[in-house]
Amino acid sequence: MKKSIALLIGFLFILGFAATAFAIHAEIPAETSAIVAAGTTQVTLSGDLRVRGWYLGNIKGASTSNLVPSKDNSEAYYDERVRLAVDAAAGPVSGRIHLESNNDSHSSYHWGTTDNAPGDLDSKPTSVSLLEAWINYAGSGLMGVPSGIKVGHMPLALGPATLFFDNTKFGDDALVLYTNPTPNTHVTILTFKAAEESFAQNSNGHDLDVYAGVFNGEFAKQELGIYYAYLNDPHLGDLGLTFNTVGHAPIDLADTLTLQDLGVFGKGNIMGVDYTAQADFQFGKISGLDAGGYGLWLGLGYKLEPVNIRAMFAYGSGESASDANDKKMDQLVTFLGSHTQYYTLVYDYSVAGAGGGAGRDTSLGIANTQVYNIGVDFTPIEKAKISLDGYILRANETSLYGNNVSKDIGTEVDLKGTYQLTKNLVYFANAGVLSTGSFYKDTNLGVSADTNPWVLMHGLEFAF
């Protein structure tokens, strides 16, 4: 088996799926060697070992993921993730079994702890979960048009900016139908179960939090239908349209959720300028209220070797106190995976934000947030890459947090670097500091305006 079939480092692995909404249909890489070859069957083994060290400064509640800026609070730890995948192809049929360490809600485990015995001397990591388990059948389809069906547990995301839905980190159980009516067009229809019973349970029954502090409803089942059209234009790049409908079978018929999200996106290069653009608009009903959330994302990049200059603006609508009486729900509703960084290392990934999320376990993306970003990527030598980003962050609505609450979340600076030690081994380091604005002082999400949370993370990743 050639080493060049290695999985990309975990961060790039996730982005690779998210970059084009259903890149999950990709076939097994051609540059592989079968470890089992019975007739026309090809079986390929790959894996990934990642070890990271973390230091979180001026952040309270890191152990519980209820992360808020808090002066003189810190935590340091190491974690590790293990992945092992088997890909099989036999003619038009292919499949993947992808195992990952730890449990359903985390892909890594902290050194010195287990799920059942934290801090115990007998703390061998033993939990293993299925990250992927799917069957894909591709044929000539109706009237000779290439088509296929894919069934099982798989990573799913929508659009290059993933404003509305992304679960590439953990995957969902899905039934996918797809076809390629022309060489440059890809159309997908799918349905999947995100939760058969409920997201959480308490003494009052089933409790589904669509987003914290704004909407609570009681539901038993969730299904999401996605209609996805994708066009590759040689001059404009990848253009796409998504229409998604989210439905819940209610326990109490007074509480209903029939949410629709219309997304339009593009990603490509025009006259030397790389662009990523996406807009999502939401309709339907949320517990009897009219959904009216929306999200915008525009990213631009221009390469001046060895430097790549980037700029990005994002906007996610928020809910105001006055909206509570107008029968509308105006905050952008998101279904995003936990423990996933979508833009900044500290505000987005590590602390509670203006959208109502509670740190790493509840990522709401750009909900109720404005993001202004300038960044630069630099390749000083062939094996090293460095990225430096500056962000201005503002809340769009703050009246739900109280009277006279500032919209100034703060500014953040992130630094990221990777170094290719060998062909299959990468060293990486990420650092970020959030200079908090008055928003955290004015709400119960922070302790004081001069509390500046910061994160330092580094690690090694071996892919084979």
C-alpha positions as CSV (number, residue, x, y, z in Angstrom):
1,M,0.0,0.0,0.0
2,K,1.5,3.3,-1.0
3,K,1.9,5.9,1.6
4,S,0.6,8.6,-0.7
5,I,-3.0,7.5,0.0
6,A,-2.7,9.1,3.4
7,L,-5.7,11.0,4.8
8,L,-5.1,14.7,5.0
9,I,-4.7,16.1,8.5
10,G,-7.9,16.2,10.4
11,F,-8.6,19.9,9.9
12,L,-8.2,19.6,6.1
13,F,-10.1,16.4,6.1
14,I,-13.2,18.1,7.6
15,L,-12.9,21.1,5.3
16,G,-12.5,18.8,2.3
17,F,-16.0,17.5,2.9
18,A,-17.5,20.9,3.6
19,A,-15.9,22.7,0.6
20,T,-18.3,21.1,-1.8
21,A,-21.5,20.1,-0.1
22,F,-21.6,16.5,-1.2
23,A,-18.0,15.6,-1.9
24,I,-18.8,12.5,0.1
25,H,-19.6,10.8,-3.3
26,A,-15.9,10.8,-4.2
27,E,-14.6,7.4,-5.2
28,I,-11.6,5.7,-3.6
29,P,-8.4,7.5,-4.6
30,A,-6.9,6.0,-7.7
31,E,-3.4,6.0,-6.3
32,T,-3.9,3.1,-3.9
33,S,-2.9,-0.6,-3.6
34,A,-5.4,-3.2,-2.6
35,I,-4.7,-5.1,0.6
36,V,-7.3,-7.7,-0.3
37,A,-8.0,-8.5,-4.0
38,A,-10.7,-11.1,-4.6
39,G,-11.6,-10.9,-8.3
40,T,-12.4,-7.2,-9.1
41,T,-12.7,-6.2,-5.4
42,Q,-10.3,-3.6,-4.1
43,V,-9.9,-3.0,-0.4
44,T,-7.8,-0.1,1.0
45,L,-6.8,0.6,4.6
46,S,-6.0,4.1,5.9
47,G,-5.7,5.7,9.2
48,D,-4.8,8.8,11.3
49,L,-3.3,9.5,14.7
50,R,-3.5,13.0,16.1
51,V,-2.1,14.2,19.5
52,R,-2.8,17.8,20.6
53,G,-1.7,19.9,23.6
54,W,-4.1,22.7,24.8
55,Y,-3.7,25.8,27.0
56,L,-6.8,27.9,27.6
57,G,-6.2,31.2,29.4
58,N,-8.8,33.5,31.0
59,I,-11.5,31.0,30.2
60,K,-13.9,29.7,32.8
61,G,-15.6,26.3,32.6
62,A,-13.3,24.6,30.1
63,S,-13.9,21.2,31.8
64,T,-17.6,21.4,31.2
65,S,-17.5,23.2,27.8
66,N,-19.6,26.1,29.3
67,L,-16.9,28.5,28.3
68,V,-17.0,32.1,29.2
69,P,-14.2,34.8,29.5
70,S,-13.1,34.9,33.1
71,K,-9.9,36.6,34.4
72,D,-7.2,34.4,35.9
73,N,-8.9,31.1,35.0
74,S,-6.9,28.6,32.9
75,E,-6.7,25.0,32.0
76,A,-4.1,22.8,30.2
77,Y,-4.5,19.3,28.9
78,Y,-3.6,16.8,26.1
79,D,-6.0,15.0,23.9
80,E,-5.7,12.3,21.2
81,R,-7.8,11.1,18.3
82,V,-7.5,7.7,16.5
83,R,-9.1,6.9,13.1
84,L,-9.0,3.7,11.1
85,A,-10.9,3.4,7.7
86,V,-11.5,0.5,5.3
87,D,-12.6,1.4,1.8
88,A,-14.0,-1.3,-0.5
89,A,-14.9,-1.1,-4.2
90,A,-16.3,-3.9,-6.4
91,G,-17.4,-2.7,-9.8
92,P,-20.3,-0.1,-9.4
93,V,-20.5,-0.8,-5.6
94,S,-18.3,0.8,-3.0
95,G,-18.5,1.2,0.8
96,R,-16.6,2.6,3.7
97,I,-16.2,1.6,7.4
98,H,-14.5,4.4,9.4
99,L,-13.8,3.9,13.1
100,E,-13.0,6.8,15.4
101,S,-11.9,7.0,19.1
102,N,-14.1,8.0,22.0
103,N,-17.8,8.4,22.0
104,D,-20.8,9.9,20.2
105,S,-20.2,13.5,21.3
106,H,-16.4,13.7,21.2
107,S,-13.8,12.5,18.6
108,S,-10.9,12.6,21.0
109,Y,-10.2,11.7,24.6
110,H,-8.3,13.6,27.2
111,W,-5.2,12.0,28.6
112,G,-5.6,10.5,32.0
113,T,-9.4,10.2,31.8
114,T,-12.1,7.8,30.5
115,D,-15.8,8.2,30.2
116,N,-16.5,6.0,33.3
117,A,-13.4,6.8,35.5
118,P,-12.2,10.4,35.0
119,G,-8.9,10.9,36.8
120,D,-8.7,7.2,37.7
121,L,-5.3,5.4,37.5
122,D,-7.1,2.8,35.4
123,S,-8.0,5.1,32.6
124,K,-7.2,3.3,29.4
125,P,-9.1,4.8,26.4
126,T,-11.5,2.1,25.2
127,S,-14.4,3.8,23.4
128,V,-14.7,3.4,19.7
129,S,-17.5,4.9,17.5
130,L,-18.5,4.6,13.8
131,L,-17.7,7.9,12.0
132,E,-18.8,6.5,8.7
133,A,-20.5,3.3,7.5
134,W,-22.2,3.5,4.1
135,I,-22.9,1.7,0.8
136,N,-22.7,3.5,-2.5
137,Y,-24.1,2.1,-5.8
138,A,-23.4,4.1,-8.9
139,G,-24.7,3.1,-12.4
140,S,-25.8,4.5,-15.7
141,G,-29.1,5.5,-14.2
142,L,-32.3,6.5,-16.0
143,M,-32.0,6.8,-19.8
144,G,-28.2,6.4,-19.5
145,V,-27.7,9.4,-17.1
146,P,-25.0,8.6,-14.4
147,S,-26.9,8.2,-11.1
148,G,-26.5,6.5,-7.8
149,I,-27.8,5.8,-4.3
150,K,-25.9,6.0,-1.1
151,V,-27.2,4.7,2.2
152,G,-25.8,4.7,5.7
153,H,-23.9,6.9,8.2
154,M,-21.9,9.6,6.4
155,P,-20.6,13.2,6.8
156,L,-23.0,15.8,5.5
157,A,-22.7,19.6,4.9
158,L,-24.3,22.3,2.8
159,G,-22.4,24.9,0.8
160,P,-18.8,26.1,1.1
161,A,-19.5,28.4,4.0
162,T,-21.8,25.9,5.8
163,L,-24.0,28.7,7.3
164,F,-27.0,26.5,8.0
165,F,-26.0,22.8,8.2
166,D,-22.8,20.9,8.8
167,N,-22.2,17.6,10.5
168,T,-19.1,16.4,8.8
169,K,-17.4,15.8,12.2
170,F,-19.9,13.2,13.4
171,G,-22.1,12.3,10.4
172,D,-25.8,11.3,10.1
173,D,-27.8,8.4,8.9
174,A,-29.0,9.2,5.5
175,L,-30.6,8.0,2.2
176,V,-29.1,9.9,-0.7
177,L,-30.2,9.9,-4.4
178,Y,-28.0,11.7,-6.9
179,T,-27.6,12.1,-10.6
180,N,-25.2,13.9,-13.0
181,P,-27.4,15.0,-16.0
182,T,-24.4,16.7,-17.6
183,P,-20.7,16.4,-16.8
184,N,-20.7,19.7,-15.0
185,T,-24.0,19.3,-13.0
186,H,-24.6,17.3,-9.9
187,V,-28.1,17.0,-8.3
188,T,-28.8,15.4,-5.0
189,I,-32.0,14.6,-3.0
190,L,-31.7,13.2,0.4
191,T,-33.4,12.6,3.8
192,F,-31.8,11.8,7.1
193,K,-32.5,11.3,10.7
194,A,-30.6,13.7,13.0
195,A,-32.5,12.5,16.1
196,E,-34.9,9.7,16.3
197,E,-36.2,10.5,19.8
198,S,-34.9,13.9,21.0
199,F,-31.8,16.1,21.4
200,A,-32.1,16.0,25.1
201,Q,-34.4,14.8,27.8
202,N,-35.4,16.2,31.2
203,S,-37.9,15.7,33.9
204,N,-40.5,17.5,31.8
205,G,-40.2,15.1,28.8
206,H,-38.5,15.7,25.5
207,D,-36.7,19.1,25.1
208,L,-35.3,20.3,21.8
209,D,-33.2,23.5,21.9
210,V,-33.0,24.9,18.4
211,Y,-31.0,27.8,19.7
212,A,-30.4,28.7,23.3
213,G,-32.5,31.4,25.0
214,V,-34.8,32.0,22.0
215,F,-36.9,28.9,21.3
216,N,-37.7,25.7,23.3
217,G,-40.2,23.2,21.9
218,E,-41.2,19.6,22.6
219,F,-40.6,17.1,19.7
220,A,-40.2,13.4,19.2
221,K,-38.6,13.1,15.8
222,Q,-36.5,15.2,13.4
223,E,-36.1,14.7,9.7
224,L,-34.3,16.9,7.2
225,G,-34.9,16.8,3.5
226,I,-32.3,18.4,1.3
227,Y,-32.6,19.3,-2.4
228,Y,-29.2,20.2,-3.8
229,A,-28.2,21.3,-7.3
230,Y,-24.6,21.9,-8.3
231,L,-23.1,23.4,-11.5
232,N,-19.5,23.7,-12.4
233,D,-18.9,26.6,-14.9
234,P,-15.5,26.8,-16.5
235,H,-15.5,30.6,-16.1
236,L,-17.4,31.2,-12.8
237,G,-16.5,28.1,-10.8
238,D,-18.8,26.0,-8.6
239,L,-22.4,27.4,-8.4
240,G,-25.1,25.8,-6.3
241,L,-28.6,26.0,-5.0
242,T,-30.0,24.2,-2.0
243,F,-33.5,24.0,-0.7
244,N,-33.9,22.3,2.7
245,T,-36.9,21.5,4.8
246,V,-36.7,20.6,8.5
247,G,-39.7,18.9,10.1
248,H,-40.5,17.6,13.5
249,A,-43.3,15.3,14.6
250,P,-44.6,17.1,17.7
251,I,-45.6,15.6,21.0
252,D,-47.7,18.7,21.7
253,L,-49.4,19.7,18.5
254,A,-49.3,23.3,19.6
255,D,-45.5,23.2,19.0
256,T,-44.5,22.7,15.4
257,L,-41.3,23.2,13.4
258,T,-41.6,23.3,9.6
259,L,-38.5,25.3,8.7
260,Q,-37.3,25.9,5.2
261,D,-33.8,27.2,4.3
262,L,-33.0,28.4,0.8
263,G,-29.3,28.7,0.1
264,V,-27.4,30.1,-2.9
265,F,-23.7,29.7,-3.1
266,G,-20.7,30.1,-5.4
267,K,-17.0,29.2,-5.1
268,G,-14.3,29.7,-7.8
269,N,-11.8,32.0,-9.3
270,I,-12.6,35.1,-11.5
271,M,-9.7,37.0,-13.1
272,G,-7.3,35.7,-10.5
273,V,-9.5,36.4,-7.5
274,D,-10.7,33.4,-5.4
275,Y,-14.2,33.9,-4.1
276,T,-16.5,32.0,-1.7
277,A,-20.1,33.4,-1.5
278,Q,-23.2,32.1,0.2
279,A,-26.6,33.4,1.3
280,D,-29.2,31.5,3.2
281,F,-32.8,32.7,3.7
282,Q,-35.2,31.0,6.1
283,F,-39.0,30.6,6.0
284,G,-41.7,28.5,7.6
285,K,-42.9,28.1,11.2
286,I,-41.2,27.7,14.5
287,S,-43.6,26.9,17.3
288,G,-46.2,29.1,15.6
289,L,-43.8,31.9,14.8
290,D,-42.8,32.9,11.3
291,A,-39.1,32.1,10.6
292,G,-37.2,35.0,9.1
293,G,-33.5,34.4,9.8
294,Y,-30.8,34.8,7.2
295,G,-27.1,34.5,6.8
296,L,-24.5,36.0,4.4
297,W,-20.9,35.1,3.7
298,L,-18.4,36.6,1.3
299,G,-14.7,35.7,1.2
300,L,-12.1,36.9,-1.3
301,G,-8.5,35.9,-1.9
302,Y,-5.7,37.0,-4.2
303,K,-2.3,35.2,-4.6
304,L,0.9,37.2,-4.8
305,E,3.4,34.3,-4.5
306,P,4.4,33.3,-1.9
307,V,1.7,35.3,-0.2
308,N,-2.1,34.9,-0.3
309,I,-4.2,37.9,0.9
310,R,-7.7,37.2,2.1
311,A,-10.8,39.2,3.2
312,M,-14.1,38.0,4.6
313,F,-17.4,39.4,5.7
314,A,-20.2,37.4,7.4
315,Y,-23.5,38.4,8.8
316,G,-26.0,36.3,10.8
317,S,-29.4,37.7,11.8
318,G,-30.4,37.9,15.4
319,E,-33.5,38.1,17.6
320,S,-34.4,41.3,19.5
321,A,-36.6,41.6,22.6
322,S,-39.3,43.4,20.5
323,D,-39.4,40.5,18.1
324,A,-40.8,38.2,20.8
325,N,-44.2,39.9,20.4
326,D,-44.3,40.2,16.7
327,K,-44.9,36.5,15.9
328,K,-41.6,36.3,14.1
329,M,-38.3,34.4,14.8
330,D,-35.6,36.4,13.1
331,Q,-32.4,34.8,14.3
332,L,-30.6,32.6,11.9
333,V,-31.3,29.0,12.8
334,T,-28.3,26.7,12.4
335,F,-27.6,23.0,12.7
336,L,-23.9,22.8,13.1
337,G,-21.6,20.2,14.6
338,S,-20.1,20.7,18.0
339,H,-16.3,20.9,18.6
340,T,-15.9,22.5,15.1
341,Q,-14.1,25.8,14.3
342,Y,-16.0,27.7,11.6
343,Y,-14.0,31.0,11.7
344,T,-12.2,32.2,14.9
345,L,-10.3,30.0,17.3
346,V,-11.4,31.8,20.5
347,Y,-14.8,33.5,19.9
348,D,-16.3,30.9,17.5
349,Y,-14.7,27.8,18.9
350,S,-13.8,28.3,22.5
351,V,-16.2,30.7,24.3
352,A,-19.9,31.4,24.5
353,G,-21.0,34.0,21.9
354,A,-23.8,36.4,21.0
355,G,-25.9,33.7,19.2
356,G,-26.6,31.9,22.5
357,G,-24.2,29.0,22.1
358,A,-22.4,27.6,25.1
359,G,-18.9,27.1,23.8
360,R,-17.6,24.1,22.1
361,D,-20.6,21.9,22.7
362,T,-23.1,24.3,21.0
363,S,-21.7,25.9,17.9
364,L,-24.1,28.4,16.3
365,G,-21.8,29.7,13.6
366,I,-22.5,33.3,12.6
367,A,-25.9,33.5,14.3
368,N,-26.4,37.0,15.7
369,T,-22.9,38.0,14.7
370,Q,-21.1,40.3,12.3
371,V,-17.6,39.2,11.3
372,Y,-15.0,41.3,9.5
373,N,-11.8,39.5,8.6
374,I,-8.4,40.3,7.0
375,G,-5.9,37.4,6.6
376,V,-2.7,36.5,5.0
377,D,-1.2,33.1,4.2
378,F,2.6,32.8,3.8
379,T,4.8,29.9,2.6
380,P,8.3,30.8,3.8
381,I,9.7,27.4,2.8
382,E,8.2,24.5,0.9
383,K,7.3,22.5,4.0
384,A,5.9,25.3,6.1
385,K,2.7,27.3,6.0
386,I,1.7,30.3,8.2
387,S,-1.6,32.1,8.4
388,L,-2.3,35.3,10.3
389,D,-5.9,36.6,10.7
390,G,-7.5,39.6,12.3
391,Y,-11.2,39.9,13.1
392,I,-13.6,42.5,14.2
393,L,-16.7,41.0,15.9
394,R,-20.1,42.6,16.6
395,A,-23.4,41.3,17.8
396,N,-26.4,42.2,15.6
397,E,-29.1,42.2,18.4
398,T,-28.5,42.5,22.1
399,S,-31.8,43.5,23.7
400,L,-32.5,39.9,24.7
401,Y,-29.6,40.1,27.0
402,G,-30.9,43.3,28.7
403,N,-31.2,47.0,28.3
404,N,-28.3,49.1,27.0
405,V,-26.1,46.0,26.1
406,S,-23.2,46.9,23.8
407,K,-22.9,45.2,20.4
408,D,-19.1,45.3,20.6
409,I,-17.9,41.7,21.1
410,G,-14.3,42.6,20.5
411,T,-11.4,42.0,18.2
412,E,-9.4,38.7,17.7
413,V,-6.0,37.8,16.3
414,D,-5.3,34.2,15.2
415,L,-2.0,32.7,14.2
416,K,-1.8,29.2,12.6
417,G,1.2,27.3,11.2
418,T,2.0,23.8,9.9
419,Y,5.3,22.1,9.2
420,Q,5.6,18.9,7.1
421,L,8.2,16.9,9.1
422,T,8.0,14.0,6.7
423,K,5.7,12.9,4.0
424,N,3.1,11.5,6.5
425,L,3.9,13.5,9.6
426,V,2.8,17.1,10.3
427,Y,3.4,19.4,13.2
428,F,0.8,22.2,13.6
429,A,0.2,25.1,16.1
430,N,-2.7,27.4,16.5
431,A,-2.9,30.5,18.8
432,G,-5.6,33.1,19.3
433,V,-6.5,36.0,21.6
434,L,-9.8,37.8,21.9
435,S,-9.7,41.4,23.1
436,T,-13.2,41.5,24.6
437,G,-15.5,44.5,24.0
438,S,-18.2,45.8,26.3
439,F,-20.7,43.1,25.2
440,Y,-19.1,40.6,27.6
441,K,-19.1,43.2,30.4
442,D,-22.8,44.0,29.9
443,T,-24.0,40.4,29.8
444,N,-23.7,37.4,32.1
445,L,-21.3,35.8,29.6
446,G,-18.3,37.6,31.1
447,V,-16.7,38.9,34.2
448,S,-15.1,42.2,33.2
449,A,-14.3,44.1,30.0
450,D,-10.6,43.7,30.5
451,T,-10.8,39.9,30.4
452,N,-9.0,38.7,27.2
453,P,-9.4,35.0,26.7
454,W,-6.7,33.2,24.7
455,V,-6.0,29.7,23.3
456,L,-2.8,28.0,22.4
457,M,-2.8,24.5,20.8
458,H,-0.1,22.5,19.1
459,G,0.2,18.9,18.0
460,L,1.4,16.1,15.7
461,E,-0.6,14.2,13.1
462,F,0.5,11.0,11.4
463,A,-1.6,9.9,8.5
464,F,-1.2,6.7,6.5
